[in-house]
Amino acid sequence: MNGKYPFRDFWTITGPLLDYIQSIFFYLFNVNWYSYVFHASCLNFLLVLFSYSFFNKLGLKKVYSIIYSVGVSILAYPSIGTPFPDHHAFIFAVISMYFMILAISEKKKYYYFLTTFFLFFSFLSKQTSSFYLLTFFSFILAIYFFSEKKDNVKNIGYFLFGLVIPLSIFLIFLKFTDTPIKSFFVQYILYPYSIGGERILNLNFDFNNTISQFKFIYLSFIPGLIISFYILVFKKIKVTNNSEVYISAIFFGTILIFLYSQLLTKNQILIFSLIPICCAFSQIIFEKYYKKKYLIYFLMIIFIYSTFKYHIRFNEDKKFMELNGVNINNFVDGSNLDKSFSGLKWITHLYPKNPEDEINLLAESIKVIKSEKSKKIIITDYQFISSITKNKFSTPNKWHDKISVPGKDNKFYEIYKEFFFSKIKNNKIEKIYFVGFYKEIFFLDLLDSKSCIKKRQINDLLKIYDIRGCLL
């Protein structure tokens, strides 16, 4: 909304799509907490609608489709409640899987287009699973198209167009906004890939990390996997002539990719909404071949128990990421800080026992920032401060942490350093305001000499660095 664009004006390794969508919500509903949460709610609602339609189209009774869709709505976005790149990427990837399966199930070409279309949306939200899914989908479709030998060219065309069209629009958008394509590749593909390579090498496949924390996901999809395997082996269904085999392969293969991607992110688990999705799919397979309902009872028990368990843990007790272990009943009214936070129960992991102190320190910091007329940037995890203070200069990096900022041993360190300093020099920045703890480290590490800085500590949260004497 302020004319600043990812990759061009600030360094970011997270997907730009979330920011672009959020700017639309801010434009329509003003910059406030309501429009921020409403954005996440809309994505959650979109997943619920597509889930219900998907279950229904595969033959699940409406009552079960509704029940499992409600479970999806509880376990998807409410765990964090606000727009988050990982959640956006996951939701778009799940919808992409739905269309991939429906393309084979209903033999409709436009589903192939929607498969890659939503997969590209997933990629622009976060990179993690989209590349694996595109490779996997392409492999399965190559086998399927070869075996079917009907309308292959058209189907492949729709599949490719779903990728090419949004990609072309995105590249045109980068050109229109004068965003260098090289900056996009370095920040969003090459640098994250260098981090991902290290994570793959150091991935821990112990029992707790691989099995225990995902136990309810396994319990919900393994019954369907066993039934699919039994039907294939003992019912003697010919692979090349049966779309159900491909549908099962796509579904279970995608679930495994989601599990693997979750391990790679080293983040809080956000894929528990797979439980109702897997339960629904397992029930669909079971009901096609068996009339007895004992497995359905088992699936419903797993579904109800796990949904209730994770609803209490994440939605009620907010044990997601930094709020784990924080007594959320100690909250204060967010409007005490600014009217845009009306309706927000403010509490963070930094001041879990005294959120009033944090509010007061932030209010004082904002007042100081507003009073200063010098050209400045604000480096903080409290990213709303730039909006409240109406500071015109964006920080050269969206996030300042050990992942978002290349370390000195990373081959992209010098590129990042040049990018960072160029934004400061081009905008003739005079002062840097650090709000929070230890954020100044990521700036100081870029300097050859620190003696040029004039430092002021305003309060426990706010530091001001006057850098007019520094040669960057």
Contacts in CASP RR format, 6 or more apart in sequence:
PFRMAT RR
TARGET T0000
AUTHOR 0000-0000-0000
METHOD contacts of the structure
MODEL  1
MNGKYPFRDFWTITGPLLDYIQSIFFYLFNVNWYSYVFHASCLNFLLVLF
SYSFFNKLGLKKVYSIIYSVGVSILAYPSIGTPFPDHHAFIFAVISMYFM
ILAISEKKKYYYFLTTFFLFFSFLSKQTSSFYLLTFFSFILAIYFFSEKK
DNVKNIGYFLFGLVIPLSIFLIFLKFTDTPIKSFFVQYILYPYSIGGERI
LNLNFDFNNTISQFKFIYLSFIPGLIISFYILVFKKIKVTNNSEVYISAI
FFGTILIFLYSQLLTKNQILIFSLIPICCAFSQIIFEKYYKKKYLIYFLM
IIFIYSTFKYHIRFNEDKKFMELNGVNINNFVDGSNLDKSFSGLKWITHL
YPKNPEDEINLLAESIKVIKSEKSKKIIITDYQFISSITKNKFSTPNKWH
DKISVPGKDNKFYEIYKEFFFSKIKNNKIEKIYFVGFYKEIFFLDLLDSK
SCIKKRQINDLLKIYDIRGCLL
1 23 0 8 1.000
1 26 0 8 1.000
1 27 0 8 1.000
1 31 0 8 1.000
2 392 0 8 1.000
2 394 0 8 1.000
3 9 0 8 1.000
4 10 0 8 1.000
4 394 0 8 1.000
5 16 0 8 1.000
5 177 0 8 1.000
5 179 0 8 1.000
6 12 0 8 1.000
6 15 0 8 1.000
6 16 0 8 1.000
6 19 0 8 1.000
6 179 0 8 1.000
6 398 0 8 1.000
7 16 0 8 1.000
7 174 0 8 1.000
7 179 0 8 1.000
7 180 0 8 1.000
7 183 0 8 1.000
7 184 0 8 1.000
7 187 0 8 1.000
7 188 0 8 1.000
8 177 0 8 1.000
8 178 0 8 1.000
8 179 0 8 1.000
8 180 0 8 1.000
8 183 0 8 1.000
9 394 0 8 1.000
9 423 0 8 1.000
10 394 0 8 1.000
10 395 0 8 1.000
10 396 0 8 1.000
10 397 0 8 1.000
10 398 0 8 1.000
10 423 0 8 1.000
11 187 0 8 1.000
11 396 0 8 1.000
11 397 0 8 1.000
11 398 0 8 1.000
11 404 0 8 1.000
11 416 0 8 1.000
11 419 0 8 1.000
11 420 0 8 1.000
12 187 0 8 1.000
12 188 0 8 1.000
12 397 0 8 1.000
12 398 0 8 1.000
12 399 0 8 1.000
12 404 0 8 1.000
13 187 0 8 1.000
13 188 0 8 1.000
13 191 0 8 1.000
13 192 0 8 1.000
13 399 0 8 1.000
13 403 0 8 1.000
13 404 0 8 1.000
14 85 0 8 1.000
14 126 0 8 1.000
14 398 0 8 1.000
14 399 0 8 1.000
15 85 0 8 1.000
15 89 0 8 1.000
15 124 0 8 1.000
15 125 0 8 1.000
15 126 0 8 1.000
15 127 0 8 1.000
15 188 0 8 1.000
16 124 0 8 1.000
16 188 0 8 1.000
17 88 0 8 1.000
17 121 0 8 1.000
17 124 0 8 1.000
17 125 0 8 1.000
18 83 0 8 1.000
18 84 0 8 1.000
18 85 0 8 1.000
18 88 0 8 1.000
18 125 0 8 1.000
21 39 0 8 1.000
21 83 0 8 1.000
22 36 0 8 1.000
22 39 0 8 1.000
22 83 0 8 1.000
25 35 0 8 1.000
25 36 0 8 1.000
25 38 0 8 1.000
25 39 0 8 1.000
26 35 0 8 1.000
28 35 0 8 1.000
29 35 0 8 1.000
29 38 0 8 1.000
30 340 0 8 1.000
31 340 0 8 1.000
31 387 0 8 1.000
32 339 0 8 1.000
32 340 0 8 1.000
32 341 0 8 1.000
32 342 0 8 1.000
33 340 0 8 1.000
33 341 0 8 1.000
33 342 0 8 1.000
33 343 0 8 1.000
33 344 0 8 1.000
34 342 0 8 1.000
34 343 0 8 1.000
36 82 0 8 1.000
36 83 0 8 1.000
37 81 0 8 1.000
37 82 0 8 1.000
39 82 0 8 1.000
39 83 0 8 1.000
40 77 0 8 1.000
40 80 0 8 1.000
40 81 0 8 1.000
40 82 0 8 1.000
40 83 0 8 1.000
40 84 0 8 1.000
40 87 0 8 1.000
41 77 0 8 1.000
43 77 0 8 1.000
43 83 0 8 1.000
43 87 0 8 1.000
43 88 0 8 1.000
43 91 0 8 1.000
44 73 0 8 1.000
44 76 0 8 1.000
44 77 0 8 1.000
44 78 0 8 1.000
44 91 0 8 1.000
45 73 0 8 1.000
46 91 0 8 1.000
46 95 0 8 1.000
47 72 0 8 1.000
47 73 0 8 1.000
47 76 0 8 1.000
47 77 0 8 1.000
47 91 0 8 1.000
47 94 0 8 1.000
47 95 0 8 1.000
47 273 0 8 1.000
48 69 0 8 1.000
48 70 0 8 1.000
48 72 0 8 1.000
48 73 0 8 1.000
48 76 0 8 1.000
50 94 0 8 1.000
50 95 0 8 1.000
50 98 0 8 1.000
51 68 0 8 1.000
51 69 0 8 1.000
51 72 0 8 1.000
51 94 0 8 1.000
51 98 0 8 1.000
51 276 0 8 1.000
51 277 0 8 1.000
51 280 0 8 1.000
52 65 0 8 1.000
52 66 0 8 1.000
52 69 0 8 1.000
53 98 0 8 1.000
54 98 0 8 1.000
54 101 0 8 1.000
54 102 0 8 1.000
55 64 0 8 1.000
55 65 0 8 1.000
55 68 0 8 1.000
55 69 0 8 1.000
55 280 0 8 1.000
55 284 0 8 1.000
56 62 0 8 1.000
56 65 0 8 1.000
57 102 0 8 1.000
57 105 0 8 1.000
57 106 0 8 1.000
58 101 0 8 1.000
58 105 0 8 1.000
58 281 0 8 1.000
58 284 0 8 1.000
59 284 0 8 1.000
60 68 0 8 1.000
60 280 0 8 1.000
60 283 0 8 1.000
60 284 0 8 1.000
60 287 0 8 1.000
64 280 0 8 1.000
64 283 0 8 1.000
65 280 0 8 1.000
67 303 0 8 1.000
68 276 0 8 1.000
68 277 0 8 1.000
68 279 0 8 1.000
68 280 0 8 1.000
68 303 0 8 1.000
69 276 0 8 1.000
71 273 0 8 1.000
71 276 0 8 1.000
71 303 0 8 1.000
71 307 0 8 1.000
72 273 0 8 1.000
72 276 0 8 1.000
72 277 0 8 1.000
74 307 0 8 1.000
74 310 0 8 1.000
74 311 0 8 1.000
74 315 0 8 1.000
75 272 0 8 1.000
75 273 0 8 1.000
75 275 0 8 1.000
75 276 0 8 1.000
75 307 0 8 1.000
75 310 0 8 1.000
75 311 0 8 1.000
76 87 0 8 1.000
76 91 0 8 1.000
76 273 0 8 1.000
77 87 0 8 1.000
77 91 0 8 1.000
78 311 0 8 1.000
78 314 0 8 1.000
78 315 0 8 1.000
79 268 0 8 1.000
79 270 0 8 1.000
79 272 0 8 1.000
79 310 0 8 1.000
79 314 0 8 1.000
79 315 0 8 1.000
79 320 0 8 1.000
80 87 0 8 1.000
80 270 0 8 1.000
80 320 0 8 1.000
80 321 0 8 1.000
84 270 0 8 1.000
85 125 0 8 1.000
85 126 0 8 1.000
86 126 0 8 1.000
86 128 0 8 1.000
86 265 0 8 1.000
86 267 0 8 1.000
86 270 0 8 1.000
87 270 0 8 1.000
88 122 0 8 1.000
88 125 0 8 1.000
88 126 0 8 1.000
89 122 0 8 1.000
89 123 0 8 1.000
89 125 0 8 1.000
89 126 0 8 1.000
89 127 0 8 1.000
89 128 0 8 1.000
89 129 0 8 1.000
89 130 0 8 1.000
90 122 0 8 1.000
90 129 0 8 1.000
90 258 0 8 1.000
90 270 0 8 1.000
90 271 0 8 1.000
91 122 0 8 1.000
92 118 0 8 1.000
92 119 0 8 1.000
92 121 0 8 1.000
92 122 0 8 1.000
92 125 0 8 1.000
93 118 0 8 1.000
93 119 0 8 1.000
93 122 0 8 1.000
93 129 0 8 1.000
93 130 0 8 1.000
93 133 0 8 1.000
93 254 0 8 1.000
93 258 0 8 1.000
94 273 0 8 1.000
94 277 0 8 1.000
95 118 0 8 1.000
96 114 0 8 1.000
96 115 0 8 1.000
96 116 0 8 1.000
96 117 0 8 1.000
96 118 0 8 1.000
96 119 0 8 1.000
96 122 0 8 1.000
96 133 0 8 1.000
97 133 0 8 1.000
97 250 0 8 1.000
97 251 0 8 1.000
97 254 0 8 1.000
99 111 0 8 1.000
99 112 0 8 1.000
99 114 0 8 1.000
99 115 0 8 1.000
99 118 0 8 1.000
100 111 0 8 1.000
100 112 0 8 1.000
100 115 0 8 1.000
100 137 0 8 1.000
100 250 0 8 1.000
100 254 0 8 1.000
101 247 0 8 1.000
101 250 0 8 1.000
101 251 0 8 1.000
102 108 0 8 1.000
102 111 0 8 1.000
103 109 0 8 1.000
103 111 0 8 1.000
103 112 0 8 1.000
103 115 0 8 1.000
103 155 0 8 1.000
104 144 0 8 1.000
104 243 0 8 1.000
104 246 0 8 1.000
104 247 0 8 1.000
104 250 0 8 1.000
105 243 0 8 1.000
105 247 0 8 1.000
109 151 0 8 1.000
109 154 0 8 1.000
109 155 0 8 1.000
109 158 0 8 1.000
110 158 0 8 1.000
112 141 0 8 1.000
112 155 0 8 1.000
112 157 0 8 1.000
112 158 0 8 1.000
112 159 0 8 1.000
112 162 0 8 1.000
113 158 0 8 1.000
113 159 0 8 1.000
113 161 0 8 1.000
113 162 0 8 1.000
114 162 0 8 1.000
115 137 0 8 1.000
115 159 0 8 1.000
115 162 0 8 1.000
116 134 0 8 1.000
116 137 0 8 1.000
116 159 0 8 1.000
116 160 0 8 1.000
116 161 0 8 1.000
116 162 0 8 1.000
116 163 0 8 1.000
117 162 0 8 1.000
117 163 0 8 1.000
117 165 0 8 1.000
117 166 0 8 1.000
119 130 0 8 1.000
119 133 0 8 1.000
119 134 0 8 1.000
119 137 0 8 1.000
119 163 0 8 1.000
120 130 0 8 1.000
120 162 0 8 1.000
120 163 0 8 1.000
120 166 0 8 1.000
120 167 0 8 1.000
120 170 0 8 1.000
121 166 0 8 1.000
122 129 0 8 1.000
122 130 0 8 1.000
122 133 0 8 1.000
123 130 0 8 1.000
123 131 0 8 1.000
124 170 0 8 1.000
127 188 0 8 1.000
127 189 0 8 1.000
127 192 0 8 1.000
128 261 0 8 1.000
128 264 0 8 1.000
128 265 0 8 1.000
129 257 0 8 1.000
129 258 0 8 1.000
129 261 0 8 1.000
132 257 0 8 1.000
132 260 0 8 1.000
132 261 0 8 1.000
133 254 0 8 1.000
133 257 0 8 1.000
134 163 0 8 1.000
136 250 0 8 1.000
136 253 0 8 1.000
136 254 0 8 1.000
136 257 0 8 1.000
137 250 0 8 1.000
140 246 0 8 1.000
140 249 0 8 1.000
140 250 0 8 1.000
141 155 0 8 1.000
141 156 0 8 1.000
141 159 0 8 1.000
143 246 0 8 1.000
144 243 0 8 1.000
144 246 0 8 1.000
145 152 0 8 1.000
145 155 0 8 1.000
145 156 0 8 1.000
146 152 0 8 1.000
147 239 0 8 1.000
147 240 0 8 1.000
147 241 0 8 1.000
171 181 0 8 1.000
173 179 0 8 1.000
174 180 0 8 1.000
174 181 0 8 1.000
174 184 0 8 1.000
183 419 0 8 1.000
186 412 0 8 1.000
186 415 0 8 1.000
190 412 0 8 1.000
191 406 0 8 1.000
191 410 0 8 1.000
191 412 0 8 1.000
191 416 0 8 1.000
194 410 0 8 1.000
194 411 0 8 1.000
194 412 0 8 1.000
195 403 0 8 1.000
196 264 0 8 1.000
199 264 0 8 1.000
199 266 0 8 1.000
200 264 0 8 1.000
203 263 0 8 1.000
203 264 0 8 1.000
209 263 0 8 1.000
210 263 0 8 1.000
211 218 0 8 1.000
213 269 0 8 1.000
214 259 0 8 1.000
214 262 0 8 1.000
214 269 0 8 1.000
216 272 0 8 1.000
216 275 0 8 1.000
216 302 0 8 1.000
216 305 0 8 1.000
216 306 0 8 1.000
216 309 0 8 1.000
217 255 0 8 1.000
217 259 0 8 1.000
217 271 0 8 1.000
217 272 0 8 1.000
217 274 0 8 1.000
217 275 0 8 1.000
217 278 0 8 1.000
219 302 0 8 1.000
220 274 0 8 1.000
220 275 0 8 1.000
220 276 0 8 1.000
220 278 0 8 1.000
220 279 0 8 1.000
220 282 0 8 1.000
220 299 0 8 1.000
220 302 0 8 1.000
220 303 0 8 1.000
220 306 0 8 1.000
221 252 0 8 1.000
221 255 0 8 1.000
221 274 0 8 1.000
221 278 0 8 1.000
221 281 0 8 1.000
221 282 0 8 1.000
223 282 0 8 1.000
223 286 0 8 1.000
223 295 0 8 1.000
223 298 0 8 1.000
223 299 0 8 1.000
224 248 0 8 1.000
224 281 0 8 1.000
224 282 0 8 1.000
224 285 0 8 1.000
224 286 0 8 1.000
225 248 0 8 1.000
225 252 0 8 1.000
227 282 0 8 1.000
227 285 0 8 1.000
227 286 0 8 1.000
227 289 0 8 1.000
228 244 0 8 1.000
228 245 0 8 1.000
228 248 0 8 1.000
228 252 0 8 1.000
228 285 0 8 1.000
231 237 0 8 1.000
231 244 0 8 1.000
231 289 0 8 1.000
232 239 0 8 1.000
232 245 0 8 1.000
237 244 0 8 1.000
237 245 0 8 1.000
239 245 0 8 1.000
248 285 0 8 1.000
251 281 0 8 1.000
255 274 0 8 1.000
255 278 0 8 1.000
258 271 0 8 1.000
258 274 0 8 1.000
259 271 0 8 1.000
262 269 0 8 1.000
262 270 0 8 1.000
262 271 0 8 1.000
267 321 0 8 1.000
268 320 0 8 1.000
268 321 0 8 1.000
272 306 0 8 1.000
272 310 0 8 1.000
272 314 0 8 1.000
275 302 0 8 1.000
275 303 0 8 1.000
275 306 0 8 1.000
275 307 0 8 1.000
276 303 0 8 1.000
276 307 0 8 1.000
279 299 0 8 1.000
279 300 0 8 1.000
279 302 0 8 1.000
279 303 0 8 1.000
282 295 0 8 1.000
282 299 0 8 1.000
283 295 0 8 1.000
283 296 0 8 1.000
283 299 0 8 1.000
286 295 0 8 1.000
286 296 0 8 1.000
287 296 0 8 1.000
313 319 0 8 1.000
314 320 0 8 1.000
317 328 0 8 1.000
318 326 0 8 1.000
318 328 0 8 1.000
319 325 0 8 1.000
322 348 0 8 1.000
322 349 0 8 1.000
323 347 0 8 1.000
323 348 0 8 1.000
323 349 0 8 1.000
325 352 0 8 1.000
326 347 0 8 1.000
326 348 0 8 1.000
326 349 0 8 1.000
326 352 0 8 1.000
327 352 0 8 1.000
327 353 0 8 1.000
328 345 0 8 1.000
328 347 0 8 1.000
330 347 0 8 1.000
330 352 0 8 1.000
330 353 0 8 1.000
330 355 0 8 1.000
331 345 0 8 1.000
331 346 0 8 1.000
331 347 0 8 1.000
331 355 0 8 1.000
332 345 0 8 1.000
332 346 0 8 1.000
332 347 0 8 1.000
332 355 0 8 1.000
332 356 0 8 1.000
332 359 0 8 1.000
333 343 0 8 1.000
333 344 0 8 1.000
333 345 0 8 1.000
333 346 0 8 1.000
334 341 0 8 1.000
334 342 0 8 1.000
334 343 0 8 1.000
334 344 0 8 1.000
334 345 0 8 1.000
334 346 0 8 1.000
334 359 0 8 1.000
335 341 0 8 1.000
335 342 0 8 1.000
335 343 0 8 1.000
335 344 0 8 1.000
336 346 0 8 1.000
336 356 0 8 1.000
336 359 0 8 1.000
336 363 0 8 1.000
337 346 0 8 1.000
337 359 0 8 1.000
337 362 0 8 1.000
337 363 0 8 1.000
338 366 0 8 1.000
338 384 0 8 1.000
338 388 0 8 1.000
340 384 0 8 1.000
340 387 0 8 1.000
340 388 0 8 1.000
346 355 0 8 1.000
346 358 0 8 1.000
346 359 0 8 1.000
347 355 0 8 1.000
348 355 0 8 1.000
348 358 0 8 1.000
350 358 0 8 1.000
350 436 0 8 1.000
350 437 0 8 1.000
351 357 0 8 1.000
351 358 0 8 1.000
358 461 0 8 1.000
361 459 0 8 1.000
361 460 0 8 1.000
361 461 0 8 1.000
361 462 0 8 1.000
362 382 0 8 1.000
362 385 0 8 1.000
362 435 0 8 1.000
362 461 0 8 1.000
364 458 0 8 1.000
364 459 0 8 1.000
364 462 0 8 1.000
365 385 0 8 1.000
365 433 0 8 1.000
365 435 0 8 1.000
365 458 0 8 1.000
365 459 0 8 1.000
365 461 0 8 1.000
365 462 0 8 1.000
366 385 0 8 1.000
366 388 0 8 1.000
366 389 0 8 1.000
368 458 0 8 1.000
368 462 0 8 1.000
368 464 0 8 1.000
369 376 0 8 1.000
369 378 0 8 1.000
369 385 0 8 1.000
369 389 0 8 1.000
369 391 0 8 1.000
369 433 0 8 1.000
369 462 0 8 1.000
370 389 0 8 1.000
372 431 0 8 1.000
372 433 0 8 1.000
372 464 0 8 1.000
374 430 0 8 1.000
374 431 0 8 1.000
375 393 0 8 1.000
375 427 0 8 1.000
375 428 0 8 1.000
375 429 0 8 1.000
375 430 0 8 1.000
375 431 0 8 1.000
376 391 0 8 1.000
376 393 0 8 1.000
376 429 0 8 1.000
376 430 0 8 1.000
376 431 0 8 1.000
376 432 0 8 1.000
376 433 0 8 1.000
377 391 0 8 1.000
377 393 0 8 1.000
377 394 0 8 1.000
377 395 0 8 1.000
377 396 0 8 1.000
377 423 0 8 1.000
377 424 0 8 1.000
377 427 0 8 1.000
377 429 0 8 1.000
377 432 0 8 1.000
377 433 0 8 1.000
378 385 0 8 1.000
378 386 0 8 1.000
378 389 0 8 1.000
378 391 0 8 1.000
378 395 0 8 1.000
378 432 0 8 1.000
378 433 0 8 1.000
378 435 0 8 1.000
379 395 0 8 1.000
379 397 0 8 1.000
379 400 0 8 1.000
379 432 0 8 1.000
379 433 0 8 1.000
379 434 0 8 1.000
379 435 0 8 1.000
379 439 0 8 1.000
379 440 0 8 1.000
379 442 0 8 1.000
379 443 0 8 1.000
380 433 0 8 1.000
380 434 0 8 1.000
380 435 0 8 1.000
380 436 0 8 1.000
380 439 0 8 1.000
381 399 0 8 1.000
381 400 0 8 1.000
381 436 0 8 1.000
381 439 0 8 1.000
382 435 0 8 1.000
382 436 0 8 1.000
383 398 0 8 1.000
385 391 0 8 1.000
385 435 0 8 1.000
386 394 0 8 1.000
386 395 0 8 1.000
393 427 0 8 1.000
393 429 0 8 1.000
396 419 0 8 1.000
396 420 0 8 1.000
396 423 0 8 1.000
396 424 0 8 1.000
397 404 0 8 1.000
397 405 0 8 1.000
397 420 0 8 1.000
397 442 0 8 1.000
398 404 0 8 1.000
399 405 0 8 1.000
400 439 0 8 1.000
400 442 0 8 1.000
401 442 0 8 1.000
405 416 0 8 1.000
405 442 0 8 1.000
406 412 0 8 1.000
406 413 0 8 1.000
406 415 0 8 1.000
406 416 0 8 1.000
407 413 0 8 1.000
407 445 0 8 1.000
408 445 0 8 1.000
417 446 0 8 1.000
420 446 0 8 1.000
421 446 0 8 1.000
421 472 0 8 1.000
423 429 0 8 1.000
424 467 0 8 1.000
424 472 0 8 1.000
425 472 0 8 1.000
429 467 0 8 1.000
430 466 0 8 1.000
430 467 0 8 1.000
430 468 0 8 1.000
431 464 0 8 1.000
431 465 0 8 1.000
431 466 0 8 1.000
431 467 0 8 1.000
431 468 0 8 1.000
432 440 0 8 1.000
432 443 0 8 1.000
432 464 0 8 1.000
432 465 0 8 1.000
432 467 0 8 1.000
433 462 0 8 1.000
433 463 0 8 1.000
433 464 0 8 1.000
433 465 0 8 1.000
434 440 0 8 1.000
434 443 0 8 1.000
434 462 0 8 1.000
434 463 0 8 1.000
434 464 0 8 1.000
434 465 0 8 1.000
435 461 0 8 1.000
435 462 0 8 1.000
436 461 0 8 1.000
436 462 0 8 1.000
437 461 0 8 1.000
440 463 0 8 1.000
440 465 0 8 1.000
443 465 0 8 1.000
444 450 0 8 1.000
447 453 0 8 1.000
447 470 0 8 1.000
449 470 0 8 1.000
452 467 0 8 1.000
452 469 0 8 1.000
452 470 0 8 1.000
452 471 0 8 1.000
453 465 0 8 1.000
453 466 0 8 1.000
453 467 0 8 1.000
453 470 0 8 1.000
454 465 0 8 1.000
454 466 0 8 1.000
455 463 0 8 1.000
455 464 0 8 1.000
455 465 0 8 1.000
455 466 0 8 1.000
456 463 0 8 1.000
456 464 0 8 1.000
456 466 0 8 1.000
457 463 0 8 1.000
458 464 0 8 1.000
END
